[in-house]
Amino acid sequence: MQNLDPTTLLLQLGILLAVAFLLGRLAERIGLPATTGELAAGLVLGPSVLGSIAAANETSWLFTPASGQIESLRGIALFCGVLLIGVAGATIDLSFVRTRVRTVWLISLGALSLPLITTLVLAHFADPRLRGPEATGWSFAAFAGLALSVSAVPVIVKIFADLGILHRNLSQLSLSVAVIDDAIVWVGLSIIAAVIHLRHSSDFSTFSEDLLLALTAISALALIAVVARRSVGVTDRPGVGRETGVGASCLVAAAFITLGAVLTDGIGLDSTLGAFVCGTIVASGWLVPVARLRPLRTIVLGVLAPLFLATSGLSADLTALRDPELGLAALAAVVLAIVSKSLGAYGGGRLAGLGHSASMAVSSALNARGTVQLVVAAAGLRLGLITTAGFTILLLVALVTSAMAGPLIRRYMRQLPPTHDEERREGLVD
């Protein structure tokens, strides 16, 4: 194991941020959201492009596992992703969601059930090369269905922020549906993982360690909640400087979101679920005043989110798609993912009473799989449910659906004039 080189790590971070910025601006110039360019930064710097060229010439490259820094980058990216998802939760207008429970659940049911059911059926006809060593017929089909049912909350919120529509009602609605569907996916994935682990091990030491981790996170969450309520909570006290309150509120929110991610990870669910739930708690104003969190949102969306997206792209290797049969399977997966998600979400929106443009805008947003699908794909690879070929196909689905989401959202949102509630919320979100 190589020693960590802080200078090399800083160089990698600086290059990732710079390339993400440049490609993000280029994407905006050609009508795509900056998110697309920031995702592409990792592809350009990773094994898909420059890494492949370096390997062909038998030369070393900064962004390869041999550099000894990739795991450090992934750890930093995990923290960035957790805060991004937490900020997404903190932008949810809970009072708006509570008044539209029926709409949220109808769209959620359609957006989740149609891709899940169709993939469960069609996965049995998939190329055997896509199945990992631990995959059975049912576990591979279930995993594939879950993987194509996700919606990337971090990517969706970044697209909404880039387009300046994070405060719009349909944006709030889309994020609410996405987190419900993704929560179900994480629970399903956790069940599959538990079955695989129980099949091969009777050692409960890992369970004990996870339980201790969860209890520690609960204790820390309770402590920070008590202290925050007494010092920088919802009631402003005379004599407390405004800037001090803003800084302390951002720090409390970031710590609370991070510990929430640790908690859900410790109980066997994905860390993103805990981050989003804790973000919604922050959004309620119970912990700290929401208006004080603008600096945190600026840093997360402006710096940490591009770093998260670019670093995630480093894990991709699109050179595997040169295989014609694999390329055809990838094309089929992309079409299945787009059609099933679009029809399910659109149908749910229409049943809930939304118009054509509103239903199309929501279905376009929910189609973005992005880095959440990369997380699911990585879990499937780690659990032995899919092979590297399967991982590559899921990666392509994530890239295509994320790239097409922005232009479609922009097109349909332009047809919907802003409401009074949206203008009021804009001051808190944008």
C-alpha positions as CSV (number, residue, x, y, z in Angstrom):
1,M,0.0,0.0,0.0
2,Q,1.4,3.4,-1.0
3,N,1.7,6.2,1.4
4,L,-0.6,9.2,0.9
5,D,1.1,12.1,-0.9
6,P,-0.7,15.3,0.2
7,T,0.8,17.3,-2.7
8,T,-0.3,14.8,-5.3
9,L,-3.8,14.7,-3.8
10,L,-4.1,18.5,-3.9
11,L,-2.9,18.4,-7.5
12,Q,-5.6,15.9,-8.4
13,L,-8.3,17.9,-6.6
14,G,-7.2,21.1,-8.4
15,I,-7.2,19.5,-11.8
16,L,-10.6,17.8,-11.2
17,L,-12.1,21.2,-10.2
18,A,-10.5,23.1,-13.1
19,V,-11.6,20.5,-15.8
20,A,-15.1,20.3,-14.2
21,F,-15.4,24.1,-14.5
22,L,-14.2,24.2,-18.1
23,L,-16.3,21.3,-19.3
24,G,-19.3,22.6,-17.3
25,R,-19.1,26.0,-19.0
26,L,-18.7,24.2,-22.4
27,A,-21.8,22.2,-21.7
28,E,-23.8,25.3,-21.0
29,R,-22.6,26.9,-24.2
30,I,-24.1,24.0,-26.2
31,G,-27.4,24.0,-24.3
32,L,-26.7,21.3,-21.7
33,P,-26.6,21.7,-17.9
34,A,-23.2,22.2,-16.3
35,T,-23.8,18.8,-14.6
36,T,-23.2,17.0,-17.9
37,G,-19.8,18.6,-18.4
38,E,-18.8,18.0,-14.7
39,L,-19.6,14.3,-15.1
40,A,-17.6,14.2,-18.3
41,A,-14.6,15.6,-16.5
42,G,-14.0,12.3,-14.8
43,L,-14.4,10.4,-18.0
44,V,-11.8,12.6,-19.8
45,L,-9.3,12.3,-16.9
46,G,-10.0,8.7,-16.1
47,P,-9.4,5.4,-17.9
48,S,-12.1,6.1,-20.6
49,V,-9.9,8.7,-22.4
50,L,-6.6,10.0,-21.1
51,G,-6.0,7.0,-18.9
52,S,-6.6,4.7,-21.9
53,I,-4.1,6.7,-24.0
54,A,-1.5,6.5,-21.2
55,A,-2.0,2.8,-20.9
56,A,-1.6,2.3,-24.6
57,N,1.7,4.2,-24.5
58,E,2.8,2.3,-21.4
59,T,3.2,5.5,-19.4
60,S,2.0,6.5,-15.9
61,W,-1.0,8.7,-15.4
62,L,-2.1,10.8,-12.5
63,F,-5.6,9.4,-12.2
64,T,-5.1,5.7,-12.1
65,P,-5.2,3.3,-9.2
66,A,-1.4,3.0,-9.4
67,S,-1.1,6.6,-8.3
68,G,-2.1,5.5,-4.8
69,Q,-4.5,8.4,-4.3
70,I,-7.8,7.1,-5.9
71,E,-9.2,5.8,-2.6
72,S,-8.5,9.1,-0.9
73,L,-10.3,10.9,-3.7
74,R,-13.2,8.5,-3.3
75,G,-13.4,9.3,0.4
76,I,-13.5,13.0,-0.3
77,A,-16.1,12.5,-3.0
78,L,-18.3,10.5,-0.6
79,F,-18.3,13.4,1.9
80,C,-19.1,15.8,-1.0
81,G,-22.0,13.6,-2.1
82,V,-23.4,13.3,1.3
83,L,-23.5,17.1,1.8
84,L,-25.0,17.5,-1.7
85,I,-27.8,15.1,-0.9
86,G,-28.3,16.8,2.5
87,V,-28.6,20.2,0.8
88,A,-31.1,18.7,-1.6
89,G,-33.2,17.6,1.4
90,A,-32.8,21.0,3.0
91,T,-34.4,22.6,-0.1
92,I,-37.6,20.6,0.2
93,D,-40.6,22.7,1.2
94,L,-42.3,20.3,3.6
95,S,-45.5,22.3,3.8
96,F,-45.8,22.1,0.0
97,V,-45.2,18.3,0.0
98,R,-47.7,17.7,2.8
99,T,-50.4,19.4,0.7
100,R,-49.7,17.2,-2.3
101,V,-49.2,13.8,-0.7
102,R,-51.5,12.0,-3.3
103,T,-49.7,13.5,-6.2
104,V,-46.3,12.6,-4.8
105,W,-47.3,9.0,-4.2
106,L,-49.0,8.5,-7.5
107,I,-46.0,9.7,-9.5
108,S,-43.7,7.7,-7.2
109,L,-45.6,4.5,-7.8
110,G,-45.5,4.9,-11.6
111,A,-41.9,6.0,-11.7
112,L,-40.8,3.1,-9.6
113,S,-43.1,0.2,-10.5
114,L,-42.9,0.3,-14.3
115,P,-39.1,0.2,-14.7
116,L,-38.9,-2.3,-11.9
117,I,-41.4,-4.7,-13.3
118,T,-40.3,-4.6,-16.9
119,T,-36.6,-5.0,-15.9
120,L,-37.5,-7.9,-13.6
121,V,-39.1,-9.7,-16.6
122,L,-36.5,-8.8,-19.3
123,A,-33.4,-9.4,-17.0
124,H,-34.0,-13.2,-17.4
125,F,-33.1,-12.9,-21.1
126,A,-29.9,-10.8,-20.5
127,D,-26.5,-12.0,-21.6
128,P,-25.0,-14.4,-19.0
129,R,-21.8,-12.4,-19.2
130,L,-23.5,-9.6,-17.2
131,R,-24.2,-11.9,-14.2
132,G,-21.7,-11.9,-11.4
133,P,-20.5,-15.0,-9.5
134,E,-23.0,-14.5,-6.6
135,A,-26.0,-13.8,-8.8
136,T,-28.9,-16.2,-9.0
137,G,-31.8,-15.8,-11.4
138,W,-33.9,-13.9,-8.9
139,S,-31.1,-11.8,-7.3
140,F,-29.8,-10.6,-10.7
141,A,-33.2,-9.7,-11.9
142,A,-34.1,-7.9,-8.7
143,F,-30.8,-6.0,-8.7
144,A,-31.2,-5.0,-12.3
145,G,-34.8,-3.8,-11.7
146,L,-33.7,-1.7,-8.7
147,A,-30.7,-0.3,-10.6
148,L,-32.9,1.0,-13.4
149,S,-35.5,2.4,-11.1
150,V,-33.3,4.9,-9.3
151,S,-33.4,8.7,-9.8
152,A,-30.2,10.6,-8.9
153,V,-31.3,13.2,-6.2
154,P,-27.8,14.9,-6.3
155,V,-27.8,15.2,-10.0
156,I,-31.4,16.4,-10.1
157,V,-30.9,19.1,-7.6
158,K,-27.7,20.2,-9.4
159,I,-29.6,20.4,-12.7
160,F,-32.4,22.4,-11.0
161,A,-29.8,24.7,-9.4
162,D,-28.0,25.2,-12.7
163,L,-31.2,26.1,-14.4
164,G,-32.3,28.4,-11.6
165,I,-35.5,26.5,-10.9
166,L,-34.8,24.8,-7.6
167,H,-37.6,26.8,-6.0
168,R,-40.3,25.8,-8.5
169,N,-43.2,23.6,-7.4
170,L,-42.4,20.9,-9.9
171,S,-38.8,20.8,-8.7
172,Q,-39.9,20.3,-5.2
173,L,-42.3,17.6,-6.4
174,S,-39.7,15.8,-8.4
175,L,-37.2,15.8,-5.5
176,S,-39.9,14.4,-3.1
177,V,-40.7,11.6,-5.6
178,A,-37.0,10.8,-6.2
179,V,-36.2,10.4,-2.5
180,I,-39.1,8.1,-1.9
181,D,-38.2,5.9,-4.9
182,D,-34.5,5.9,-4.0
183,A,-35.3,5.0,-0.4
184,I,-37.2,2.0,-1.6
185,V,-34.3,1.0,-3.8
186,W,-31.8,1.3,-1.0
187,V,-34.0,-0.9,1.2
188,G,-34.4,-3.5,-1.5
189,L,-30.6,-3.4,-2.2
190,S,-29.9,-3.8,1.5
191,I,-32.2,-6.9,1.6
192,I,-30.3,-8.5,-1.3
193,A,-27.0,-7.8,0.3
194,A,-28.1,-9.3,3.6
195,V,-29.2,-12.5,1.9
196,I,-25.8,-12.8,0.2
197,H,-23.9,-12.2,3.4
198,L,-26.0,-14.6,5.4
199,R,-25.4,-17.2,2.7
200,H,-21.7,-17.1,3.1
201,S,-21.1,-16.2,6.7
202,S,-22.3,-17.0,10.2
203,D,-19.9,-14.5,11.8
204,F,-21.9,-11.7,13.5
205,S,-18.8,-9.6,14.5
206,T,-19.5,-7.3,11.5
207,F,-23.1,-6.9,12.7
208,S,-21.8,-5.9,16.1
209,E,-19.4,-3.3,14.6
210,D,-22.2,-1.8,12.5
211,L,-24.5,-1.7,15.5
212,L,-21.9,0.1,17.6
213,L,-21.4,2.6,14.7
214,A,-25.1,3.3,14.5
215,L,-25.4,3.8,18.3
216,T,-22.4,6.2,18.2
217,A,-24.0,8.2,15.4
218,I,-27.3,8.4,17.2
219,S,-25.6,9.7,20.4
220,A,-23.7,12.3,18.3
221,L,-26.9,13.4,16.6
222,A,-28.7,13.8,19.9
223,L,-25.8,15.8,21.3
224,I,-25.4,18.2,18.4
225,A,-29.2,18.7,18.3
226,V,-29.3,19.6,22.0
227,V,-26.4,22.0,21.8
228,A,-27.6,23.6,18.5
229,R,-31.1,24.2,20.0
230,R,-29.5,26.0,22.9
231,S,-27.0,28.1,21.0
232,V,-27.8,28.6,17.3
233,G,-31.3,27.2,17.2
234,V,-34.5,28.7,15.9
235,T,-34.7,31.5,18.4
236,D,-32.2,34.3,17.8
237,R,-30.7,35.7,21.0
238,P,-29.7,39.3,21.6
239,G,-26.0,39.9,21.5
240,V,-25.2,37.1,19.1
241,G,-23.6,38.4,15.9
242,R,-25.3,37.6,12.7
243,E,-22.2,36.3,11.0
244,T,-21.4,34.1,13.9
245,G,-24.9,32.6,13.8
246,V,-24.6,32.0,10.0
247,G,-21.3,30.2,10.4
248,A,-22.4,28.1,13.3
249,S,-25.7,27.2,11.6
250,C,-23.9,26.0,8.5
251,L,-21.5,23.9,10.6
252,V,-24.3,22.4,12.6
253,A,-26.3,21.5,9.5
254,A,-23.2,19.9,7.8
255,A,-22.4,17.8,10.9
256,F,-26.0,16.7,11.3
257,I,-26.3,15.6,7.7
258,T,-22.9,13.7,7.8
259,L,-23.9,11.9,11.0
260,G,-27.2,11.0,9.6
261,A,-25.4,9.3,6.6
262,V,-23.3,7.4,9.1
263,L,-26.4,6.2,11.0
264,T,-28.2,4.7,8.0
265,D,-25.0,3.1,6.8
266,G,-24.6,1.5,10.2
267,I,-28.0,0.0,10.1
268,G,-27.5,-1.6,6.7
269,L,-29.1,1.1,4.5
270,D,-27.3,3.5,2.2
271,S,-25.7,6.6,3.6
272,T,-27.6,8.8,1.1
273,L,-30.9,8.0,2.7
274,G,-29.7,9.3,6.1
275,A,-28.2,12.4,4.5
276,F,-31.5,13.3,2.8
277,V,-33.7,12.6,5.8
278,C,-31.4,14.8,8.0
279,G,-31.5,17.4,5.3
280,T,-35.3,17.5,5.5
281,I,-35.1,17.9,9.3
282,V,-32.8,20.9,8.7
283,A,-35.4,22.2,6.1
284,S,-38.1,22.2,8.8
285,G,-36.2,24.9,10.7
286,W,-36.3,22.9,13.9
287,L,-32.5,22.7,14.2
288,V,-31.2,25.9,12.8
289,P,-32.9,28.8,10.8
290,V,-33.1,27.8,7.2
291,A,-32.3,31.4,6.0
292,R,-28.8,31.1,7.5
293,L,-27.8,28.2,5.3
294,R,-27.2,30.1,2.1
295,P,-23.4,30.0,2.4
296,L,-23.4,26.2,2.9
297,R,-25.6,25.7,-0.2
298,T,-23.4,28.0,-2.3
299,I,-20.2,26.1,-1.3
300,V,-21.8,22.7,-1.8
301,L,-23.4,23.4,-5.2
302,G,-20.6,25.5,-6.5
303,V,-17.5,23.5,-5.4
304,L,-18.3,20.2,-3.7
305,A,-20.9,19.0,-6.2
306,P,-18.7,19.4,-9.3
307,L,-15.9,17.6,-7.4
308,F,-18.2,14.8,-6.5
309,L,-19.4,14.4,-10.1
310,A,-16.0,14.5,-11.6
311,T,-14.5,12.1,-9.2
312,S,-17.3,9.6,-9.8
313,G,-16.5,9.7,-13.5
314,L,-13.0,8.4,-12.8
315,S,-14.4,5.0,-12.0
316,A,-15.9,4.6,-15.5
317,D,-14.2,2.8,-18.4
318,L,-16.2,3.2,-21.6
319,T,-13.6,1.3,-23.7
320,A,-15.4,-1.9,-22.8
321,L,-18.3,-0.9,-25.1
322,R,-16.1,-1.7,-28.1
323,D,-17.6,-5.2,-27.9
324,P,-20.5,-5.2,-30.4
325,E,-22.7,-7.5,-28.3
326,L,-22.0,-5.5,-25.2
327,G,-22.8,-2.3,-27.1
328,L,-26.1,-3.7,-28.2
329,A,-27.0,-4.8,-24.7
330,A,-26.1,-1.3,-23.5
331,L,-28.3,0.3,-26.1
332,A,-31.2,-1.9,-25.1
333,A,-30.7,-1.0,-21.4
334,V,-30.6,2.7,-22.2
335,V,-33.9,2.5,-24.2
336,L,-35.6,0.4,-21.5
337,A,-34.5,2.7,-18.7
338,I,-35.7,5.9,-20.5
339,V,-39.0,4.5,-21.9
340,S,-40.1,2.7,-18.7
341,K,-39.2,5.6,-16.4
342,S,-40.8,8.2,-18.7
343,L,-44.0,6.4,-19.2
344,G,-44.3,5.5,-15.5
345,A,-43.7,9.0,-14.2
346,Y,-45.8,10.6,-16.9
347,G,-48.7,8.3,-16.3
348,G,-48.5,8.9,-12.5
349,G,-48.5,12.7,-13.1
350,R,-51.5,12.5,-15.4
351,L,-53.4,10.4,-12.9
352,A,-52.6,12.9,-10.2
353,G,-54.1,15.7,-12.3
354,L,-51.0,17.3,-13.7
355,G,-51.0,18.7,-17.3
356,H,-49.0,17.4,-20.2
357,S,-46.1,19.9,-19.8
358,A,-45.9,19.5,-16.0
359,S,-46.0,15.6,-16.3
360,M,-43.2,15.7,-18.9
361,A,-41.1,18.0,-16.8
362,V,-41.3,15.7,-13.8
363,S,-40.7,12.6,-15.8
364,S,-37.7,14.2,-17.5
365,A,-36.2,15.1,-14.1
366,L,-36.8,11.6,-12.6
367,N,-35.0,10.0,-15.6
368,A,-31.7,11.4,-14.5
369,R,-29.9,8.4,-12.9
370,G,-26.4,10.0,-12.6
371,T,-24.1,9.1,-9.8
372,V,-26.7,7.4,-7.7
373,Q,-26.9,4.7,-10.3
374,L,-23.1,4.5,-10.2
375,V,-23.3,3.9,-6.4
376,V,-25.8,1.1,-7.0
377,A,-23.7,-0.3,-9.8
378,A,-20.6,-0.3,-7.6
379,A,-22.6,-2.1,-4.9
380,G,-23.7,-4.7,-7.3
381,L,-20.1,-5.3,-8.5
382,R,-18.8,-5.5,-5.0
383,L,-21.5,-8.0,-4.0
384,G,-20.8,-10.1,-7.1
385,L,-24.2,-9.6,-8.6
386,I,-22.9,-8.1,-11.9
387,T,-19.6,-8.2,-13.8
388,T,-17.5,-5.4,-15.1
389,A,-19.6,-5.5,-18.3
390,G,-22.8,-5.0,-16.3
391,F,-21.2,-2.1,-14.4
392,T,-20.2,-0.4,-17.7
393,I,-23.8,-0.7,-19.1
394,L,-25.3,0.9,-15.9
395,L,-22.7,3.6,-16.2
396,L,-23.8,4.4,-19.8
397,V,-27.4,4.5,-18.7
398,A,-26.5,7.0,-16.0
399,L,-24.6,9.3,-18.4
400,V,-27.2,9.3,-21.1
401,T,-30.2,9.9,-18.9
402,S,-28.4,12.7,-17.0
403,A,-27.3,14.4,-20.2
404,M,-30.8,14.4,-21.7
405,A,-32.6,15.5,-18.5
406,G,-31.4,19.1,-18.5
407,P,-32.6,20.2,-22.0
408,L,-35.9,18.4,-21.5
409,I,-36.6,20.0,-18.1
410,R,-35.7,23.4,-19.5
411,R,-38.1,23.0,-22.5
412,Y,-41.1,22.0,-20.4
413,M,-40.5,24.3,-17.5
414,R,-40.5,27.3,-19.8
415,Q,-44.1,26.5,-20.6
416,L,-45.2,26.8,-17.0
417,P,-45.4,30.4,-15.5
418,P,-44.1,30.8,-11.9
419,T,-46.7,31.0,-9.1
420,H,-46.8,33.3,-6.0
421,D,-45.6,30.5,-3.7
422,E,-42.6,29.9,-6.0
423,E,-41.6,33.5,-5.9
424,R,-41.8,33.5,-2.1
425,R,-39.7,30.4,-1.9
426,E,-37.1,31.7,-4.4
427,G,-35.7,34.0,-1.7
428,L,-34.9,31.1,0.5
429,V,-33.6,28.6,-2.1
430,D,-31.9,30.5,-4.9
